[in-house]
Amino acid sequence: MREISDALLRALMEDMRRAAEAEILPRFLGVTAEGIRTKTAPDDLVTDADLGAERRLAEALSARFPQALLIGEEAVSADPAILARLTNADLAVIVDPVDGTWNFAHGLPLFGMIVAVVSGGETVAGLIHYPVTGDFLAARPGRGAWHIARDGTETRLAVAPPSPVGEMHGFVPLHMFPAEDQPAYAQALLRFARTTTWRCSAYEYRAVASGAMSFSLNAELKPWDHAAGVLIHCEAGGYGALLTGEAYRPAMARGRLLLAPDGESWEAIRRGFTEGG
């Protein structure tokens, strides 16, 4: 499957909306300690909303893509071997049921739901849903990136214009980098106008794809965080690659992903982090 039709894209959006309305929104602002568990670290959380939304989405997506490998963040947490199958999968659907779980669990409305359809190792559809506001970001290769409002109004997305490094605003989750690298990265952050992290890839991709922020540097390559967002950013006119210069692919397990308005900006930011220049 190399192309996702308009009808299928709308159906996927409806699947996401229904899952959010059934499993996520009723639990928002009602999360209790009994409904929160930790995974790899004290601040790496999973809630009943994550689990319920992933189950509901898995049912809907399995019906639409019966031959596809389904990769859900929570399923991989329970069985990491699932993720290894992505490299050789002809067709895969990747799901993050609640991206920004820490925010969700603590009553902050910065969370989203992410779905990516990957065919032949490339993302052919990327969707991000924002349950609180009811809107979406969506992209398919060669067809642009779009904001789709709750009422269906579509607005084409565009990344920020290039600017001097000292005027750029960006996302850098410093705490996620190895401790031995953090001092050099922290020093590099002083070169930019402002850097931050929102603990939510769904909203950080929204900001860089809409031009609100200039760049993002990511320490990890979990496909449920990036497969959809990289496509959306690219279709909004941006440039992204690993700091090594290698093009991003959803099956990648390691690397540091840098997104910027264009190739020249990307290189200037990369030098700041890798060479201190």
Disulfide bonds with the S-S distance in Angstrom:
none
